[in-house]
Amino acid sequence: MPDAKKPAPGSGEAAIPQIPRPGAWGGKTTAPSCPICGRPAIPEQRPFCSARCRQIDLSHWLTGRYSIPGESLGEEEPED
């Protein structure tokens, strides 16, 4: 894990992790894991490891398995 900036003692602030910039996977950091299968992601399919995992993720969104929390819109009643 990359070093974190250390807050001043007693400041009540949490440490902020240093995140490498995108594309800076060079030999020192590991590639992020695919959110579907956990294998290392490849730059061409980022953040996934393959086109298959990318399609599985899209399928989850389209079928409603994934959703963004919020108030349901439901049916609107027509205004008179």
C-alpha positions in Angstrom: 0.0 0.0 0.0 1.4 3.4 -0.8 2.4 5.7 2.0 -0.2 8.0 3.4 0.2 11.6 4.3 0.3 11.8 8.1 -2.0 14.4 9.7 -0.8 16.6 12.5 -1.3 14.9 15.9 -4.6 15.9 17.5 -5.9 17.5 14.3 -8.8 15.0 13.9 -8.0 14.4 10.2 -7.7 11.0 8.7 -4.6 10.0 6.7 -5.0 10.5 2.9 -3.6 7.6 0.9 -1.4 8.5 -2.1 -3.0 7.0 -5.2 -0.9 6.5 -8.3 -2.1 8.4 -11.4 -3.9 6.3 -14.0 -1.5 4.6 -16.4 1.4 4.7 -13.9 1.3 0.9 -13.2 5.1 0.7 -13.9 6.9 -2.1 -12.0 6.4 -0.7 -8.5 2.6 -0.8 -8.2 0.3 -3.7 -9.0 -2.5 -3.4 -11.5 -6.0 -3.0 -9.9 -8.1 -6.1 -9.6 -11.0 -6.8 -12.0 -14.3 -6.1 -10.1 -15.9 -9.2 -11.6 -13.3 -12.0 -11.2 -10.4 -10.4 -9.2 -7.7 -11.1 -11.8 -5.4 -8.2 -12.7 -6.9 -5.6 -14.9 -5.4 -4.8 -18.3 -5.1 -1.3 -19.7 -7.2 -2.0 -22.8 -10.2 -3.2 -20.8 -9.6 -1.2 -17.6 -10.9 -1.6 -14.9 -11.7 -5.2 -16.2 -9.4 -8.0 -17.2 -11.2 -8.9 -20.4 -14.0 -8.0 -22.7 -16.0 -10.9 -21.1 -15.9 -9.4 -17.6 -16.7 -5.9 -19.1 -19.8 -7.5 -20.7 -20.8 -9.2 -17.5 -20.7 -5.9 -15.7 -22.8 -4.2 -18.4 -25.3 -7.0 -18.1 -25.5 -6.4 -14.3 -26.4 -2.8 -14.9 -28.9 -3.5 -17.7 -30.8 -6.2 -15.7 -31.0 -4.0 -12.6 -28.7 -6.1 -10.5 -26.7 -3.0 -9.9 -28.5 0.2 -9.0 -27.7 3.6 -7.7 -29.4 4.3 -4.3 -32.0 7.0 -4.2 -35.6 7.7 -4.1 -37.7 5.7 -6.5 -39.2 7.8 -9.3 -42.2 5.6 -9.7 -45.2 6.6 -11.8 -45.9 10.3 -12.1 -49.6 11.4 -12.0 -50.6 13.7 -14.8 -51.2 17.3 -13.8 -54.6 18.8 -14.8 
